[in-house]
Amino acid sequence: MAWVEVPGQEKVLKPLLNTVIILGLIKCANFSPQAPAYHLILEGILILWIVRLLFSKTYKLQERSDLTEKEKEDLIEEWQPEPLVPPVSKDHPSMNYDIVSGPPSHNIVVNGKQCINFASFNFLGLLDNERVKQKALASLKKYGVGTCGPRGFYGTFDVHLELEDRLAKFMRTEEAIIYSYGFATIASAIPAYSKRGDIVFVDEAACFSIQKGLQASRSFIKYFKHNDMEDLERLLKEQEIEDQKNPRKARVTRRFVVVEGLYINTADVCPLPALVKLKYKYKVRIFLEESMSFGVLGEHGRGVTEHFGVNIDDIDLISANMENAVASIGGFCCGRSFVIDHQRLSGQGYCFSASLPPMLAAAAIEALNIMEEDPDIFSVLREKCEQVHKALQGTPGMKVLGESYAPALHLQLESSSGSRETDVRMLRRIVDYCLEKQIALTLARYLDKEERFLPPPSIRVVVTVEQTKEDIDRAASCIREAALSILK
Amino acid sequence: ARSVSTMYCRTTHYVRINGRANGTGPPSGKRLFQGQESFEQAPMYVAVMTYLGFGLVTLFGYFRDFLRAVGLEKCHIAKERDEQKDFVPLYQDFENFYTRNLYMRVRDNWNRPICSLPGPVFDVMERVSPDYNWTFRLTGKTIPNVINMGSYNYLGFAENNVDFLKTVAERVQQYGLGVCSTRQEMGNLGIHQELEELVAEFLGVESAMVLGMGFATNSTNIPALVGKGCLILSDELNHTSLILGARLSGATIRVFKHNNMQSLERVLRDAVCSGQPHTHRPWKKIMIMVEGIYSMEGSVVCLPDIVALKKKYKAYLYLDEAHSIGAVGPTGRGVTELFGLDPSDVDVLMGTFTKSFGAAGGYIAGKKELVDYLRSHSHSAVYASAMSPPVTEQILRAMRCIMGLDGTTIGQTRVHRLAENTRYFRSRLQEMGFIIYGNDDSPVIPLLLYMPGKVVAFSRAMLRRKVGVVVVGFPATPITEARARFCLSAAHTKEMLDKVLFDLNEVGDELCLKFSQRKYTSRPKEQHHNNNDLNKDFKQDSL
């Protein structure tokens, strides 16, 4: 019975055989001597064929048999997996981290060298703020460090509720929800809403955590060219045509546009007013990631909605982390309760992770206090950004990427050498030169193979309110010197 | 006729084995230190009643949805903005049926806010709901000194003793709270490296890497280790973060029955023999993903058997010790130590600092090549913020304490204390006739409640008696197996446990929760004796 292997074969062969036999028998019964000779011959052949069919060995449609135990053992013996990880060469650009001893604040010690920090996203200088530290210490005294549980299981502290409340008020939205890690915020928020079959339109320059959120959602992803509203509209129109073909499906296909306020990868701002127009025209929801713009743009630091004067209710969901301007850890989403509340049961990073340590939440609350009490801080930051942007113009062989008011700029090579590796090495030499001259910079790091659209290599220049005019001039001239001597 | 083994080998691709290990639990192989593991099945009527219960609530749900639809009942659900009424609905109606009609009615049992240290006792903030849980209002009062049976504070490091936290406070002063950069850019602080060296030493491996969030440790590192053409064999009860990481990796995922070694071997054997689907090329790598202690079952992974299997089939082993590190093993080194195995038998050791260490974050440890590779390829090393310095200091302090590097025996005492508390609490619950799941050594103790109504009544009754418990039901557990879960802590005193046991006994009688049909012999002397023996063992081991 070896050929039971191929299911269905039995069913095909047996009836065929039966039909032939029956046909043959009918023919035999009709046999008469008056029949013409060719008829007899034909029927004779038919009978012979039937006999042959009856006695021949059954054949298989597909030659396949089970592996014997022995063969299996051999296969198992034979199989050699790849090593768990490929070896990494010692001079891999990301193998040798810069070592920061002491705090990563305005004055920073990198690889043993005292420097001025132009690399940490400490835009408002709150990392070193005494008030923030005092609040954190008070919280530490009361709550200890960890929360030892997710929000659902006694991991909700009064501090968390207060922070959520404060964030919602600060952003002037109905509700806010906090996550214990910035990276997990938007990466959890997207798959909470967008499911298999839904469609997400996303900017090509979107940051890595957005990409991971999209991947986790298993939705259809359509990338539009960076900040190109015409390209987005083209995709939306295409979708509209597609929808008309299948209106039943269209009625349940949710669609989203995911953009960043200030792009971390390009340091430019998204055209929000135009996006809002498209939103209502094509009925898509906007998810806005504001990690770089929260506490930076706008008169009160509310981000890109305030910057453009867009009604915040027109944005369905805003997400940001508290690891840059706020100088703590964690992230949050805010918007209308109708949208946000859903994450309390569906946001994976919210439900299945321990909640934010209370002292980090307390620090974030105090940071919000400072931001609310002194909104001038945002115009100071803006001024510094413009200074840095201006000072970096005309660096030989390099171009500045980003808006003049962006606090984290990119310095790219004006012309690439053709090889990414060489470019990175050259930029690294510039960074090293500056480190030597006590200016701490860093390369913008990416996972080359994982990025959907890998940005060209660049040096990150981060502006903070603590940098003085002299610091900025020194940094700019230092970079210029380095570029002159290294790029020639 | 086909032999059994050929059937195994023909198990087709994308096998999803549902069902659970019931009855006797997994076969035990070489159990050195490990205790018994039990999963007693409830009597038939319990399952019938449970389904009836769910059926009834579902019917009522439909009825009330109908009332809402015709406007006879007030609808509390948050509404879409008027401007967006003609958008494709953000949620499908049926998706939220259970949230609306079941969860809403009982949600006062979760997310209870607290306003104190999550230590052995805490203060719960009182909340009231004027509208059957659609909204809550905090009254401003607190329910003080509720015994905490829910937090993962295994070794009692959730503490606010000023002397213990001195170094943490110093780090706040010195560093501030955040880092404002990633490890690869400007966030690689000396204190992180110090911690990584200590973690490696603690675990007895070559190298370790730490990350700022436990959940992200899984979800951002698994994709760096496996990818397309690789196979992940995942225990059916693995944590969401492992499942997410596996999904993000792009590898093929197959599931084996919880802690069931026959099921694992069957899937493994089939995978090696028949290779990838369609192409039949051999798999590039096969990675077995398991947890040390399963947080909903209280079961301990059959590590010796898995190590044997992984060696036989040349698979790699990824072990998530979120709940077991610090919590089991004579010196708190986790399940490898519990079974007396060499940590290098496990290829990837992962764990979190949220639980036993009372902090936040996670680690990945193993061979130097592995960690070096992750340093350059892990998503979180490149894109996520580095760990907060004071949090790092808390882990350093707790780990030094467990290792005895602080010059005291406090850590060691706590590890013993937790083991004692675990044995004591488990045996008392069994005596009382409750069905509890899991391993004798596991400080996570699920107590089966089954029926949805009892879940809610139990949780509320216990809070009235000032005991904070965690209850979980569908979808976190199978639909018929809702349960309460206790997490023991070294910080629980005998008096606290006795009070909880006393209350449990009464509530158990009141609500008819004692489903067990087994007979347990009365404990007193025998158990005491065992505990002493256990202590002796520990002492010998720590020498």
Interface residues (C-beta under 8 A of the other chain):
Chain A: M1 D66 L67 E69 K72 L75 I76 W79 Q80 P81 E82 L84 V85 P86 P87 V88 H92 S94 M95 Y97 D98 I99 V100 S101 G102 P103 P104 S105 I108 V110 N117 A119 S120 F121 N122 L126 L127 D128 N129 V132 K133 A136 L137 L140 K141 K142 Y143 G144 V145 G146 T147 C148 G149 R151 G152 F153 Y154 G155 T156 F157 D158 H160 L161 S180 Y181 G182 F183 A184 A187 Y193 C207 F208 S209 K212 Q215 A216 A250 R251 V252 T253 R254 R255 Y280 K283 V284 R285 D313 N321 M322 E323 N324 V326 A327 S328 I329 R336 S337 F338 V339 D341 H342 R344 L345 Q348 G349 C351 F352 S353 A354 L356 P357 M359 L360 A363 A440 T442 L443 A444 R445 Y446 L447 E450 R460
Chain B: A1 R2 S5 T6 C9 R10 A78 K79 E80 R81 E83 Q84 D86 F87 V88 P89 L90 Y91 Q92 T99 Y103 W110 N111 R112 P113 I114 C115 S116 L117 P118 G119 F122 M125 L138 N148 G150 S151 Y152 N153 F157 A158 E159 N160 V162 L165 V168 A169 V172 Q173 Q174 Y175 G176 L177 G178 V179 C180 S181 T182 R183 Q184 E185 M186 G187 N188 L189 G190 Q193 G212 M213 G214 F215 A216 S219 T220 P223 L225 H239 T240 S241 L244 R247 L248 R269 V272 C273 P282 W283 K284 K285 I286 K312 Y313 K314 A315 Y316 D347 V348 T352 F353 T354 K355 F357 G358 A359 A360 E369 L370 D372 Y373 L374 R375 S376 H377 H379 S380 A381 V382 Y383 A384 S385 S388 P389 P390 V391 Q394 G468 V470
